[in-house]
Amino acid sequence: MAQKRLSARSFNVTQQMWDVLVQAHSGGGAAASSSAVPDSFQQSKYEQAFSALSQMSEHRRLRQVASRMKLPEILWAVLVIGCIVVIGSACLFGCENFPLHFIHVFVLSLLLSLVLVSIAEIDRPFQGPVRIQADAFALAQQTFGQLPQ
């Protein structure tokens, strides 16, 4: 996602997870017992697994959509024009001490510039210095790697 591309490998892994879960559920999974309690327990486990995999897939789709979204141009226009209006109005307020007035306008301009730069950086959640890290995914991979085969 950092390179603005979607991974075919991750899609294949997700598809394999769905295939394994559907196959295990349709094949009965573990050996079925004659009592009704283990069957309802097995059904509950499958429902939880389907729910967890469904949530994982949904969250993945949301991340994919977020990686391609940007703030609309109209919002950027409003932000930039708003900054110009604020700085312009600060310039129009008279102050008898010109150096103090200059410092006031300069600091206000600097603050608004930093806000716009921050918005621009946060607008790209998977790129740049302010980005979503893959720590949770790495932890999940490590956990799956520790499971018995």
C-alpha positions as CSV (number, residue, x, y, z in Angstrom):
1,M,0.0,0.0,0.0
2,A,3.0,2.3,0.6
3,Q,3.8,2.1,-3.2
4,K,0.1,2.7,-4.1
5,R,-0.3,-0.9,-5.3
6,L,-2.4,-3.8,-4.0
7,S,-0.6,-7.0,-3.4
8,A,-1.9,-10.0,-5.4
9,R,0.0,-12.3,-2.9
10,S,-2.1,-10.9,0.1
11,F,-5.3,-11.5,-1.9
12,N,-4.2,-15.1,-2.6
13,V,-3.4,-15.7,1.1
14,T,-6.8,-14.3,2.1
15,Q,-8.5,-16.5,-0.6
16,Q,-6.6,-19.5,0.7
17,M,-7.8,-18.8,4.2
18,W,-11.4,-18.7,3.0
19,D,-11.0,-21.9,1.0
20,V,-9.5,-23.7,4.0
21,L,-12.3,-22.6,6.3
22,V,-15.1,-23.4,3.9
23,Q,-13.5,-26.8,3.1
24,A,-13.1,-27.6,6.8
25,H,-16.7,-26.6,7.5
26,S,-18.2,-28.5,4.6
27,G,-16.0,-31.5,5.3
28,G,-17.0,-31.6,9.0
29,G,-13.5,-30.6,10.2
30,A,-12.5,-32.9,13.0
31,A,-14.1,-36.3,13.6
32,A,-17.7,-35.9,14.5
33,S,-18.9,-37.2,17.8
34,S,-22.3,-38.8,18.5
35,S,-23.3,-36.3,21.1
36,A,-25.0,-33.0,20.2
37,V,-22.8,-30.9,22.5
38,P,-19.6,-31.2,20.5
39,D,-21.5,-30.6,17.2
40,S,-22.9,-27.3,18.6
41,F,-19.4,-26.5,19.9
42,Q,-17.9,-27.2,16.5
43,Q,-20.6,-25.1,14.9
44,S,-19.9,-22.3,17.3
45,K,-16.1,-22.5,16.5
46,Y,-16.9,-22.3,12.8
47,E,-19.2,-19.3,13.2
48,Q,-16.5,-17.5,15.2
49,A,-13.9,-18.4,12.6
50,F,-16.1,-17.1,9.7
51,S,-16.9,-14.0,11.7
52,A,-13.2,-13.3,12.4
53,L,-12.2,-13.9,8.8
54,S,-15.0,-11.8,7.5
55,Q,-14.0,-8.9,9.8
56,M,-10.3,-9.3,8.7
57,S,-11.4,-9.2,5.0
58,E,-13.6,-6.1,5.7
59,H,-10.8,-4.3,7.5
60,R,-8.4,-5.1,4.7
61,R,-10.8,-3.7,2.1
62,L,-11.2,-0.5,4.2
63,R,-7.4,-0.1,4.4
64,Q,-7.2,-0.6,0.6
65,V,-9.8,2.1,0.0
66,A,-8.1,4.4,2.5
67,S,-4.7,3.9,0.8
68,R,-6.2,5.3,-2.5
69,M,-8.3,8.1,-1.0
70,K,-7.2,11.7,-0.8
71,L,-8.8,14.8,0.5
72,P,-11.0,16.4,-2.1
73,E,-9.6,19.4,-4.0
74,I,-12.5,21.5,-2.7
75,L,-11.4,20.9,0.9
76,W,-7.8,21.9,0.0
77,A,-9.2,25.0,-1.7
78,V,-11.1,25.9,1.4
79,L,-8.1,25.4,3.6
80,V,-5.7,27.4,1.5
81,I,-8.2,30.3,0.9
82,G,-9.0,30.2,4.6
83,C,-5.3,30.6,5.4
84,I,-5.0,33.5,3.0
85,V,-8.0,35.2,4.5
86,V,-6.7,34.8,8.0
87,I,-3.2,36.1,7.1
88,G,-4.7,38.9,5.1
89,S,-6.9,40.0,7.9
90,A,-4.0,39.9,10.3
91,C,-2.0,42.1,8.0
92,L,-4.9,44.6,7.9
93,F,-5.0,45.0,11.7
94,G,-2.8,48.0,12.4
95,C,-0.2,47.9,15.0
96,E,2.0,50.9,15.9
97,N,5.1,48.7,16.5
98,F,5.9,47.4,13.0
99,P,8.4,44.7,14.1
100,L,5.8,43.3,16.6
101,H,3.2,43.3,13.8
102,F,5.6,41.6,11.4
103,I,6.4,38.9,14.0
104,H,2.6,38.4,14.7
105,V,1.8,37.9,11.0
106,F,4.9,35.7,10.5
107,V,4.1,33.4,13.4
108,L,0.5,33.1,12.2
109,S,1.6,32.3,8.7
110,L,4.1,29.7,10.0
111,L,1.4,28.1,12.2
112,L,-1.1,27.9,9.3
113,S,1.6,26.5,7.0
114,L,2.5,23.8,9.6
115,V,-1.2,22.9,9.9
116,L,-1.5,22.5,6.1
117,V,1.7,20.4,5.9
118,S,0.4,18.2,8.7
119,I,-2.9,17.7,6.9
120,A,-1.1,16.8,3.7
121,E,1.1,14.2,5.6
122,I,-1.9,12.7,7.4
123,D,-3.8,12.5,4.1
124,R,-1.5,9.7,3.0
125,P,-1.9,7.1,5.8
126,F,0.4,4.5,4.3
127,Q,3.2,6.8,3.0
128,G,5.6,9.4,4.3
129,P,6.9,10.0,7.7
130,V,3.5,9.9,9.4
131,R,2.1,6.5,8.4
132,I,0.4,3.4,9.6
133,Q,3.0,0.9,10.6
134,A,2.8,-2.9,9.8
135,D,3.5,-3.9,13.4
136,A,0.1,-5.5,14.0
137,F,0.5,-7.5,10.7
138,A,4.0,-8.6,11.7
139,L,2.8,-9.7,15.1
140,A,0.0,-11.7,13.4
141,Q,2.5,-13.4,11.1
142,Q,4.7,-14.3,14.0
143,T,1.7,-15.7,15.9
144,F,0.7,-17.8,12.9
145,G,4.2,-19.0,12.4
146,Q,4.2,-20.4,16.0
147,L,1.1,-22.4,15.4
148,P,1.6,-26.2,15.0
149,Q,1.3,-27.4,11.5
